[in-house]
Amino acid sequence: MEDRLMVSVSGIRGTIGGTLTPAVAMDFGMAYGTMLAGANPGKACTVVIGRDTRPSGGMIASAVTTGLLATGVSVVDLGVVTTPGTAFMTTKLGCQGGVIVTASHNPPIYNGIKFLQPNGCALTASAANKLKDIWQSKQYITKDFAGVGSVSRNGQTHGLHVDAVCGVVDVNLIASKRFKVVLDSINGAGCVVSPMLLGRLGCELAHLNNEPNGQFAHEPEPIAKNLTSLGEAVRKHKAAVGFAQDPDADRLVVVDENGTFIGEEYTLALATAFVLRHRKGNVATNMVTSRMIDEIAKAAGVKVFRSPTGEANVVEIMLREGCIFGGEGNGGAIEPRVVLTRSSFVGMAYILQYMAETGKTLSQLVAEIPSFVMLKTKFPCPAGVAPAVAAKTKSLFVGDSTAKVDESDGLRVDLPQGWVSVRASNTEPIMRITAEARDEKTAEELVARFRKVADEVIGK
């Protein structure tokens, strides 16, 4: 697979020893500091920085910090914390921005840098493009000896974050059920704070891969083939539920009481169903999230607003449309009352309360949601080829009155039998094809139709 530095609305991702070097990280620190100085003229700026457990995290965080200090921005070092924890502290401390050093679900060879707005959300697309322009121009604003920033440290993230999550659920109700929970934290950033939260919620925890050392016990993307041990542990412990986090703990995947992998799409669906039991309001998600959300919203009498992929895009539409809840189908629930970023902790708390107040098992709650078959595939894609793939695929539907075409995020086509999307990844040098239908055969046919075009274009 091609090794290139990915610069997008989802931040910076690259390989350690390859495209993401300390020099690159320092340059992005200076670019971000320069951008903050322009947005806050005459004001001293402070940024929080956190990192997941990847062994390269300290190196990259130090390099970003150096760049920020050079531009006069002061840094609050949070240490090893989760992405939602970093976002939460950005707002809690009233900072002008935040940085999280993580490559999320990417393999260990990768690391990344995610830049945050003062509200804790990732940069908007326009701000991310501005940051990229500054980085490419190398026109950094640097300070002399008297103007450089300073570094302080703060160890309060976990406790304050847990307090905030507990503030949006009925702690006593959940605790009264004494749920037995199995959690796989993949030796990532969720290892320390997750037991704190589940302890507050009165759960009996069996914690797998709970050493925050960055030695991932399996491939980090929380998908079925990587989580067989979680299902086995749920059955062994006769647990009520199994949870799995990715390395920076913004995504959550669920296994039911039978040890059956439910799938990442159900995290947002279950959390949304819970929220709409208690509050009436519109919700938001991205273009490639399951239609389960639409069915849940329809039953509640509310609307679903969709954005291009990327939590910053989802949050932007949430704020614009006044949505009470949102997220992405990759296992990321966004609760604005806690923080404007995806959070595995909100997902866990909401699913546990949903089970507690209904008295139903997880499999029973899942069975109540209208089901679809969603297939996801990915494949290497050279830089710059994605638009050609989308354009040629679009040509297949010229004159088809049954096809609804949307080009806001690659290409999505809605058809009577289902929908299918092709888009370039924001975080890896790949393209993704996603299809959803009522049955597997139809979904497979939709994927195959798009993949044939992609192979023809990329093969040229």
C-alpha positions in Angstrom: 0.0 0.0 0.0 1.2 3.5 -0.8 2.8 5.3 2.1 1.7 9.0 2.1 1.0 11.6 4.7 -2.8 11.9 5.1 -3.9 15.5 5.7 -7.7 15.9 6.0 -10.6 17.1 8.1 -9.8 14.1 10.3 -6.3 15.4 11.1 -2.9 14.1 10.2 -2.0 10.5 9.8 1.3 8.9 8.7 3.7 6.1 9.4 6.4 6.4 12.1 9.8 6.1 10.5 8.1 7.1 7.2 5.8 10.0 6.5 5.1 11.2 10.0 8.5 12.4 11.3 9.2 14.6 14.4 10.0 17.4 11.9 6.6 17.1 10.3 4.9 17.1 13.7 6.8 20.2 14.8 5.9 22.0 11.6 2.2 21.2 12.2 2.6 22.5 15.7 3.9 25.8 14.4 1.2 25.9 11.7 -1.5 25.4 14.3 0.0 28.0 16.6 0.2 30.4 13.7 -3.4 29.8 12.9 -4.5 30.3 16.6 -2.5 33.5 16.8 -4.3 34.8 13.7 -7.7 33.9 15.2 -6.9 35.4 18.6 -4.9 38.7 17.9 -3.2 40.1 20.9 -4.4 37.2 23.1 -2.2 34.7 24.8 -3.3 31.2 23.6 -3.3 27.9 25.5 -3.7 24.5 24.1 -4.2 21.1 25.8 -2.4 18.1 24.4 -3.2 14.4 25.1 -2.0 11.2 23.5 -3.0 7.5 23.3 -0.7 4.7 24.3 1.2 4.2 21.1 4.9 4.0 21.8 5.6 6.9 19.3 3.1 9.1 21.1 5.5 10.8 23.4 7.8 11.6 20.6 5.1 13.1 18.4 3.5 15.0 21.3 6.8 16.5 22.2 7.5 17.6 18.6 4.0 19.2 18.3 4.5 20.9 21.7 7.9 22.3 20.5 6.2 23.8 17.5 3.4 25.4 19.6 5.8 26.8 22.1 7.8 28.4 19.3 4.7 30.4 18.2 4.0 31.6 21.7 1.3 29.2 22.5 1.3 27.6 26.0 0.6 23.9 26.4 -1.2 22.0 29.1 0.1 18.4 28.9 -2.6 15.9 29.8 -0.5 12.8 29.4 -2.0 9.6 28.2 -5.8 10.3 27.9 -8.6 9.5 25.5 -9.7 11.5 22.6 -13.0 12.5 24.2 -11.1 13.2 27.4 -8.8 15.6 25.6 -11.8 17.3 23.9 -13.6 17.6 27.2 -10.6 19.3 28.9 -10.2 21.7 25.9 -13.6 23.2 26.9 -13.3 22.6 30.6 -10.0 24.7 30.8 -11.3 27.3 28.4 -8.4 26.7 26.0 -8.2 28.2 22.5 -7.6 24.7 21.1 -6.6 21.2 21.7 -4.4 18.4 20.2 -4.7 14.7 20.5 -1.9 12.5 19.2 -3.5 9.3 18.0 -4.0 7.2 14.9 -7.3 5.9 16.2 -8.0 2.4 14.7 -5.0 2.4 12.3 -2.3 -0.3 12.7 0.6 0.4 15.2 2.9 1.6 12.4 0.8 4.7 12.2 0.4 7.7 14.4 -1.5 10.9 13.9 -2.3 14.4 15.1 -5.9 15.7 15.5 -6.5 19.4 16.1 -9.5 20.7 18.0 -11.6 23.8 18.2 -12.3 25.5 21.5 -15.6 23.6 21.7 -13.7 20.3 21.7 -14.7 19.3 18.2 -12.3 18.6 15.4 -11.5 21.4 13.1 -14.1 22.2 10.4 -13.2 21.5 6.8 -12.5 25.1 6.1 -10.2 25.4 9.2 -8.5 22.1 8.4 -7.8 23.5 4.9 -6.4 26.7 6.4 -4.1 24.8 8.6 -2.9 22.8 5.6 -2.2 26.0 3.7 -0.1 27.4 6.5 1.8 24.2 6.8 2.5 24.1 3.1 3.6 27.7 2.9 5.9 27.4 6.0 4.9 31.0 6.9 5.0 30.5 10.6 4.8 33.2 13.3 7.6 32.5 15.8 8.5 34.4 19.0 11.7 35.5 20.5 13.1 34.4 23.8 10.6 36.5 25.8 7.5 35.4 23.9 7.7 31.6 23.7 5.0 29.5 25.4 5.3 27.5 28.6 4.3 23.9 29.5 2.2 22.8 32.5 0.7 19.5 33.4 -2.8 18.5 34.4 -3.8 15.0 35.7 -7.5 15.7 36.3 -8.9 14.5 32.9 -10.2 11.1 33.9 -12.0 12.1 37.0 -13.6 15.2 35.5 -14.6 13.3 32.3 -16.3 10.5 34.3 -18.2 13.1 36.3 -19.5 14.6 33.1 -20.7 11.3 31.6 -22.3 10.3 34.9 -24.1 13.6 34.8 -26.3 12.6 31.8 -27.4 9.2 33.1 -29.2 7.7 36.1 -26.2 6.3 38.0 -28.3 4.8 40.8 -30.6 3.0 38.4 -27.7 1.5 36.4 -25.8 0.6 39.6 -28.9 -1.2 41.0 -28.7 -3.8 38.3 -25.1 -4.8 39.0 -24.4 -5.6 35.4 -21.5 -7.9 34.6 -19.5 -6.3 31.8 -16.6 -7.5 29.8 -14.5 -4.7 28.3 -11.6 -4.9 25.7 -9.5 -1.7 25.9 -6.9 -3.1 23.5 -4.1 -1.8 25.8 -5.1 1.7 24.7 -6.0 5.0 26.2 -9.3 3.7 27.7 -7.6 1.4 30.1 -7.6 3.6 33.1 -10.7 5.8 32.8 -13.1 3.0 31.6 -12.9 1.0 34.9 -13.5 4.3 36.8 -16.7 4.9 34.8 -18.0 1.4 35.0 -17.2 1.3 38.7 -19.2 4.4 39.3 -22.0 2.7 37.4 -21.9 -0.3 39.7 -20.7 -2.8 37.1 -18.8 -6.0 37.8 -16.0 -5.7 35.3 -13.9 -8.3 33.5 -11.3 -6.2 31.8 -9.4 -7.6 28.8 -6.2 -6.0 27.4 -6.1 -3.5 30.2 -2.4 -2.4 30.3 -2.0 1.1 28.8 1.3 0.2 27.1 0.3 0.5 23.4 1.0 -3.2 22.7 -2.2 -3.8 20.9 -3.4 -7.4 21.6 -5.1 -7.6 18.2 -5.6 -5.5 15.1 -6.9 -2.2 16.5 -10.0 -1.7 14.3 -13.0 -2.9 16.4 -14.6 -5.3 13.8 -15.8 -8.8 14.1 -12.7 -10.7 13.1 -10.6 -8.8 15.7 -12.9 -9.4 18.6 -13.5 -13.1 18.8 -11.9 -13.3 22.3 -14.4 -10.7 23.6 -17.3 -12.9 22.6 -15.7 -15.9 24.2 -15.1 -13.9 27.4 -18.7 -12.7 27.5 -19.9 -16.3 27.4 -17.3 -17.5 29.9 -18.2 -14.8 32.5 -22.0 -15.0 31.7 -21.9 -11.2 31.2 -24.8 -9.0 30.3 -22.7 -7.2 27.6 -19.3 -7.0 26.0 -17.8 -3.6 25.0 -14.7 -3.0 22.8 -12.9 0.3 22.4 -10.4 1.4 19.8 -7.0 2.8 20.9 -8.1 6.3 21.6 -11.5 5.2 23.0 -13.7 7.4 20.9 -15.4 4.4 19.2 -17.4 1.6 20.9 -18.4 -1.8 19.6 -20.9 -4.1 21.3 -21.2 -7.8 21.9 -24.5 -9.2 23.3 -25.1 -11.5 26.3 -24.7 -14.5 24.0 -21.3 -13.4 22.9 -22.6 -12.4 19.5 -20.9 -9.6 17.7 -23.6 -6.9 17.2 -21.5 -4.6 15.0 -20.3 -1.0 15.1 -23.4 0.4 13.5 -25.6 -0.7 16.4 -23.7 1.5 18.9 -25.2 4.7 17.5 -28.5 3.0 16.8 -29.0 1.8 20.4 -27.8 5.1 21.9 -30.1 7.1 19.6 -33.1 4.8 20.5 -32.3 5.4 24.2 -32.0 9.2 23.8 -35.2 9.5 21.9 -37.1 7.7 24.7 -36.2 10.6 27.0 -35.9 13.7 24.7 -37.6 14.7 21.5 -35.3 16.4 18.9 -33.6 15.9 15.6 -30.4 13.9 15.2 -27.4 13.9 12.9 -25.1 11.4 11.3 -22.9 10.9 8.2 -23.7 9.7 4.7 -22.5 6.1 5.3 -24.3 5.4 8.5 -27.0 2.7 8.5 -30.7 3.5 7.8 -31.4 2.1 11.2 -31.1 5.7 12.4 -33.7 6.8 9.9 -36.1 4.1 11.1 -35.6 5.0 14.8 -36.0 8.7 14.1 -39.2 8.1 12.0 -40.7 6.2 14.9 -39.9 9.0 17.3 -41.3 11.7 14.9 -38.0 13.5 14.4 -35.6 14.2 11.5 -32.2 12.8 10.6 -29.7 15.3 9.1 -26.7 13.8 7.2 -23.3 15.2 6.5 -20.1 14.1 4.8 -18.0 11.6 6.8 -15.9 13.0 9.6 -17.1 13.9 13.1 -16.4 17.6 12.5 -18.8 17.5 9.6 -21.4 15.8 11.8 -21.0 18.3 14.6 -21.2 21.2 12.2 -24.7 20.0 11.0 -25.7 19.2 14.6 -25.0 22.7 15.7 -26.6 24.3 12.6 -29.8 22.2 12.9 -30.0 22.2 16.7 -29.7 18.4 16.9 -29.9 16.9 20.4 -27.7 13.9 19.5 -25.6 12.5 16.8 -22.6 10.4 15.8 -21.2 8.1 13.2 -21.9 4.5 12.3 -18.3 3.5 13.1 -19.3 3.2 16.8 -19.1 6.9 17.7 -21.9 8.5 19.7 -21.8 12.3 20.2 -23.6 13.8 23.2 -23.3 17.6 23.1 -24.1 17.8 26.8 -20.8 16.1 27.5 -18.5 17.0 24.6 -18.8 17.5 20.9 -16.8 14.5 19.9 -17.3 10.7 19.6 -17.2 9.0 22.9 -17.2 5.3 23.8 -18.0 6.3 27.4 -21.3 8.0 26.4 -22.1 4.9 24.4 -21.5 2.5 27.3 -23.4 4.6 29.8 -26.4 5.0 27.5 -26.6 1.3 26.5 -26.4 0.3 30.1 -29.2 2.6 31.2 -31.3 1.5 28.2 -30.9 -2.1 29.5 -31.6 -1.1 33.1 -34.8 0.9 32.5 -36.3 -1.6 30.1 -35.3 -4.8 31.9 -34.4 -6.2 28.5 -31.3 -8.0 27.4 -29.1 -6.4 24.7 -30.2 -9.0 22.1 -33.8 -8.1 22.8 -33.1 -4.4 22.4 -31.2 -5.1 19.1 -34.2 -7.2 17.8 -36.5 -4.2 18.2 -34.5 -2.1 15.7 -35.4 -2.6 12.0 -32.5 -4.6 10.5 -30.5 -4.1 7.3 -27.5 -5.8 5.8 -24.5 -3.5 5.5 -21.3 -4.5 3.7 -18.1 -2.5 3.9 -15.0 -3.1 1.8 -11.8 -1.1 1.3 -8.9 -1.2 -1.2 -5.7 0.7 -1.9 -6.2 3.9 -4.0 -3.5 6.1 -5.5 -3.6 9.8 -4.6 -6.0 11.8 -6.8 -7.8 8.9 -8.4 -11.0 9.0 -6.2 -12.7 11.8 -8.2 -12.3 9.8 -11.4 -13.8 6.7 -9.7 -16.8 8.7 -8.5 -17.3 10.3 -11.9 -17.3 7.1 -13.8 -19.5 5.4 -11.3 -22.0 8.3 -11.5 -22.2 7.8 -15.3 -23.8 4.4 -14.7 -26.9 6.1 -13.4 -27.5 8.7 -16.1 -31.1 8.5 -17.1 -32.1 6.3 -14.2 -35.1 8.0 -12.6 -35.1 5.6 -9.7 -31.5 6.7 -8.6 -30.9 9.5 -6.2 -27.3 10.7 -6.5 -25.5 12.6 -3.8 -21.9 13.9 -4.3 -21.3 15.6 -1.0 -19.1 12.8 0.2 -17.6 10.9 -2.7 -20.6 9.4 -4.4 -23.7 7.9 -2.8 -26.5 6.4 -4.8 -29.9 5.6 -3.3 -31.9 3.0 -5.2 -35.2 1.3 -4.5 -33.4 -1.9 -3.4 -30.8 -0.1 -1.2 -27.9 2.4 -1.2 -24.2 2.3 -2.1 -21.3 4.7 -1.5 -17.8 5.0 -2.8 -15.4 7.5 -1.1 -11.8 8.1 -0.3 -10.8 7.6 3.3 -9.8 10.6 5.4 -7.3 8.6 7.3 -5.7 5.9 5.1 -4.6 5.8 1.4 -7.6 3.7 0.5 -11.1 3.9 -0.9 -14.2 2.5 0.8 -17.3 1.1 -0.7 -20.3 0.7 1.6 -23.7 -0.8 0.7 -26.8 -1.4 2.6 -30.0 -3.4 1.7 -32.6 -5.6 3.2 -30.8 -8.8 2.2 -27.1 -9.8 1.7 -27.4 -10.8 -1.9 -28.6 -7.3 -2.9 -25.9 -5.6 -0.8 -23.2 -7.8 -2.4 -24.5 -6.9 -5.9 -24.4 -3.2 -5.1 -20.8 -3.5 -3.8 -19.7 -5.5 -6.8 -21.2 -3.0 -9.3 -19.2 -0.2 -7.7 -16.0 -2.2 -7.2 -15.9 -3.2 -10.9 -15.8 0.5 -11.9 -13.2 1.3 -9.3 -10.9 -1.6 -10.5 -11.3 -0.4 -14.1 -10.3 3.2 -13.2 -7.4 2.3 -10.8 -6.1 -0.3 -13.1 -5.5 2.2 -16.0 
